Amino acid sequence: MTQQQSGHIELTREAFEQIAQEAYDALPDDFHDTIDNVYVVVEDYPSDETLEKVRSGKYGLLGLYEGVPLTQRGTWYGSSPVLPDKITLYQKNIEAVCADEEELELRIMEVLFHELGHYFGMDEKQVRAAMKKFM
């Protein structure tokens, strides 16, 4: 399941996704009831296109939310087919900043919750403030 290499931990994709699923499942029911039309994916690293869009380095981006935040969805939302919002967790980048499996599990949860904050319409400052209260 895990492999320790060069100061950080590496999980199989399946194990990483399982931790992300457990973090999502641990959300309170009122959050689950509010989340709609969102999917979570795991990729090793961000694409060059993504890096250009968000102006980040390949190894610095841990997660990304792409979509229409709840606070910007008007009555028009859903009146025609709408692609789901997407939260991407970048597995290799998250693993690289963690020393052990416990820290990795916490960081996956933290990144997922951070990106869900953007889904709920929070800007970066609001997300960070909320994370301090929650974590």
Steps between C-alpha positions, in 0.01 A plus 500: 500500500768752592857540405744734672745663260732798527337654806137478392233239472343356186163328480341301224240700312231277648616564859525876436149510352368298795635759745344780294167314497514453878574872545203588280276253686604661831345832400192596702166411338406863438810533277418176315146623443632824346765354271358447153651431158860464620747221445841442652790361299855410590789572264874469554586859402323800347512526120699775329169660399382506862831647616472781246143571606573519873858631466653241726802275496454131421581388854330779695136432417336246733141534382276699268130585483353569156138592452222736598500568877164467676495873571512574126231257391191690402160375394652430158726231644383160386241633254716344231756222534787606725832323528576392856740705708833330552733474797841357417739370764863478383624182662876528442510860623300417811717197573818706456412729792418218742737299716266218603161349432329686785617834363399393149147414609467839672637684196263324258209601723632855527541540122157351429332726756693801366374438146146440626525842665549649153199299379296663777611842370779589740803691379850394603503714816159372614598138433817534707310662788236226494767228487663640815169462684424157359836322506 
